[in-house]
């Protein structure tokens, strides 16, 4: 198992013990406002976090591991799990203000790579029909994969800085594999549930020592896979899952959800919309 893989497997239990030790309540309500700044390696983390902030899918895996609706409000499957119908959420708009339509969802799903998918149709104005060659009772779970997003006109191949999404953050500027900045979308459909910071900034810093220095000196709020030396002796930071095996280090002013996604080190790529400035 690689270093990143090991450190991706932190659990909500480890986070709970850590926050209890630092006197921070897991029950503290998220606070809106502020700018959340992240330093990440040059390993695809920038793209992962940016996509999680800019795009939504039909379904989502919450930090507690539970499947829940996102751009779909619900779904039903046939008895043999071959035909699935997803009801598209009303009132959702892309970042340019245009309404999310069934044609956008249809084109996006057709651009996905879903094993066994043989037919995709708009059955009704807000209903998508997906048909599989072989039944799959876990299809709604599989559709929550980070690459299966909905983009305007189905342009899922565009970068988060180019494509039009429906996520909680609208891109302001982007430099490939270097830097990404986005602002919170006003009156977003997830308001009060996600997207707490007014703006987010993701900075690629390839060197682990420099990422730690950026956090230590106050240039960022969260550092992914930092070099521990220089942080531990300060004692002013939180570490996930632990000080001995840190995937993330954050300043104590950063709010942490009571449960943290465990599929990837950066809270399953949704860290920008789930964490907040305390």
C-alpha positions in Angstrom: 0.0 0.0 0.0 1.4 3.4 -1.0 2.0 6.3 1.4 -1.0 8.1 0.0 -3.2 5.1 0.2 -2.3 4.5 3.9 -2.9 8.1 4.8 -6.2 8.1 2.9 -7.7 5.6 5.3 -8.3 7.9 8.2 -11.7 7.5 9.9 -14.2 9.6 11.7 -13.2 7.8 14.9 -9.6 9.0 14.6 -10.8 12.5 13.8 -13.1 12.4 16.8 -10.3 11.4 19.2 -8.1 14.1 17.7 -10.6 16.9 18.1 -11.5 15.8 21.6 -7.9 16.1 22.5 -7.7 19.6 21.2 -10.9 20.7 22.8 -12.8 21.3 19.6 -16.4 20.1 19.6 -17.5 17.9 16.7 -21.0 19.3 17.3 -19.9 22.9 16.5 -22.1 24.1 13.6 -20.3 25.0 10.4 -19.7 28.7 10.0 -20.2 30.5 6.7 -17.6 32.9 5.4 -13.9 33.3 4.9 -11.4 31.9 2.4 -10.3 28.3 2.6 -6.8 27.8 1.2 -5.3 24.4 0.5 -1.8 23.3 -0.5 -1.6 20.0 -2.4 1.0 17.9 -4.1 1.3 17.7 -7.9 -0.5 14.3 -8.0 -3.9 15.2 -9.4 -5.2 16.5 -6.1 -5.9 20.0 -7.4 -8.1 18.6 -10.2 -9.8 16.3 -7.8 -10.7 19.0 -5.3 -11.6 21.5 -8.0 -14.0 19.1 -9.7 -15.6 18.3 -6.3 -16.2 22.0 -5.8 -17.4 22.9 -9.3 -19.4 19.9 -10.4 -22.2 17.7 -9.1 -23.4 14.3 -10.0 -26.7 12.5 -10.0 -25.8 10.9 -6.7 -23.2 11.5 -4.0 -21.5 9.5 -1.3 -21.7 11.5 1.9 -18.7 11.7 4.3 -20.5 9.1 6.4 -20.4 6.7 3.5 -24.1 6.9 2.9 -25.5 7.2 -0.7 -27.7 10.3 -1.1 -29.3 12.3 -4.0 -27.4 15.2 -5.5 -28.7 16.4 -8.9 -31.2 13.5 -8.8 -33.9 13.8 -6.2 -34.5 10.1 -6.2 -34.3 6.9 -8.3 -36.1 3.6 -8.8 -34.9 0.3 -10.3 -36.7 -2.5 -12.0 -37.0 -5.8 -10.3 -34.0 -7.2 -12.3 -32.0 -4.0 -11.7 -31.5 -3.5 -15.4 -33.6 -0.4 -15.9 -33.1 2.7 -13.6 -35.0 5.9 -13.6 -33.5 9.1 -12.0 -35.6 12.1 -11.3 -33.7 15.4 -12.0 -33.8 18.1 -9.5 -35.8 21.3 -10.3 -34.5 24.8 -9.9 -30.7 24.1 -10.4 -28.7 26.4 -12.6 -25.2 26.3 -14.1 -22.7 28.9 -13.1 -23.7 31.1 -16.0 -27.3 31.2 -14.8 -28.8 28.8 -17.4 -31.1 26.1 -16.0 -30.0 22.5 -15.8 -32.0 20.7 -18.3 -32.6 17.0 -19.2 -30.5 17.4 -22.3 -27.4 18.4 -20.2 -27.9 15.3 -18.0 -28.5 13.1 -21.0 -25.4 14.2 -22.8 -23.3 13.9 -19.7 -24.4 10.4 -18.9 -23.7 9.4 -22.5 -20.2 10.7 -22.2 -19.5 8.6 -19.1 -17.9 5.2 -19.2 -20.4 2.9 -17.4 -19.8 -0.8 -17.9 -22.9 -2.5 -19.3 -24.8 0.7 -20.1 -26.7 0.1 -23.4 -29.3 2.8 -23.4 -29.9 6.3 -22.0 -33.1 8.2 -22.8 -35.0 11.2 -21.5 -38.2 9.4 -20.7 -40.1 12.5 -19.4 -39.1 16.2 -19.0 -37.2 15.5 -15.8 -36.7 11.7 -15.9 -33.6 9.9 -17.1 -33.9 6.2 -18.1 -30.7 4.1 -17.9 -30.7 0.5 -19.2 -28.0 -2.0 -18.5 -27.2 -5.2 -20.3 -27.0 -7.0 -16.9 -28.7 -6.0 -13.7 -26.7 -4.0 -11.2 -28.4 -3.2 -7.9 -25.5 -0.9 -7.0 -25.7 1.4 -10.0 -26.7 4.5 -8.0 -23.6 4.0 -5.9 -21.4 3.6 -8.9 -22.8 6.8 -10.4 -21.4 8.8 -7.5 -17.8 8.3 -8.7 -16.0 11.6 -9.0 -15.6 11.4 -12.8 -19.4 11.0 -13.4 -20.4 14.6 -13.2 -23.1 16.6 -15.0 -21.8 19.5 -17.1 -23.5 21.9 -19.5 -24.1 20.2 -22.9 -22.3 17.1 -21.5 -18.8 18.7 -21.7 -17.4 16.6 -19.0 -14.0 16.5 -20.7 -13.4 20.1 -19.9 -11.3 21.2 -16.9 -13.0 22.7 -13.9 -11.8 26.1 -15.0 -13.4 25.7 -18.5 -16.6 23.6 -18.2 -19.9 24.8 -16.8 -21.0 23.0 -13.6 -23.7 23.3 -11.0 -21.4 22.9 -7.9 -21.2 25.2 -4.9 -18.3 27.1 -6.3 -17.8 29.1 -9.5 -14.3 29.2 -10.9 -12.6 32.6 -10.9 -9.1 31.6 -12.2 -7.3 28.4 -13.0 -3.8 27.5 -14.1 -3.4 23.8 -15.1 -1.8 21.8 -12.3 -0.7 24.9 -10.5 -3.5 27.0 -9.0 -7.3 27.2 -8.8 -9.5 29.8 -7.2 -13.3 29.9 -7.0 -16.1 31.8 -5.3 -19.2 30.6 -3.5 -22.4 30.5 -5.6 -25.1 32.6 -4.1 -28.4 30.9 -3.3 -27.0 27.5 -4.3 -29.4 24.6 -3.8 -27.1 23.1 -1.2 -27.1 26.3 0.9 -27.0 25.5 4.6 -25.7 22.0 3.9 -22.4 22.5 2.1 -20.2 25.2 0.6 -19.3 27.2 3.7 -16.4 29.3 2.7 -16.9 32.5 0.6 -14.0 31.4 -1.6 -11.6 28.6 -2.0 -8.0 28.5 -3.2 -6.0 25.4 -4.2 -2.2 25.8 -4.6 0.0 23.1 -6.0 3.3 22.9 -4.0 5.2 19.8 -5.1 7.6 19.7 -2.1 6.2 18.3 1.2 8.6 20.5 3.2 7.4 23.6 1.5 3.8 22.6 2.0 4.4 22.4 5.7 6.2 25.7 5.7 3.2 27.3 3.9 0.9 26.1 6.6 3.2 26.9 9.4 3.7 30.5 8.1 0.0 31.1 7.6 -0.1 31.1 3.8 -2.6 28.2 3.6 -5.1 26.7 6.0 -4.7 23.0 5.1 -1.8 21.1 3.7 -2.0 17.6 2.2 0.8 15.1 2.9 3.1 17.7 4.5 6.5 17.0 6.0 5.8 16.5 9.8 9.1 18.1 11.0 8.5 21.7 11.8 4.8 21.2 12.4 4.8 18.8 15.3 7.1 21.0 17.4 4.8 23.9 17.0 1.7 22.0 18.4 -0.6 24.6 16.8 -2.2 22.3 14.2 -4.5 19.4 13.8 -3.5 16.2 12.0 -5.5 13.6 10.2 -5.7 10.8 11.0 -3.0 11.4 13.6 0.3 13.2 14.2 2.2 10.0 13.5 0.5 9.3 10.2 -0.9 12.5 8.8 -2.7 12.7 5.5 -3.7 16.3 6.2 -2.6 19.0 8.6 -4.8 22.1 9.3 -4.6 25.1 11.4 -6.9 25.0 14.4 -9.2 27.7 13.0 -10.4 25.2 10.3 -13.7 23.6 11.0 -13.9 19.8 10.4 -17.0 17.8 9.7 -18.0 15.2 12.3 -17.4 12.5 9.7 -14.8 12.6 7.0 -14.8 10.7 3.7 -12.3 7.8 3.7 -12.1 7.0 0.0 -9.4 9.6 -0.7 -7.1 11.7 1.5 -8.8 15.0 0.7 -12.2 14.0 2.1 -13.2 12.2 -1.1 -12.5 15.3 -3.2 -15.3 17.3 -1.5 -13.1 18.9 1.1 -13.7 22.4 -0.3 -17.4 22.3 0.2 -17.4 20.3 3.4 -14.8 22.0 5.6 -15.1 25.6 6.9 -13.2 28.4 8.5 -13.9 28.3 12.3 
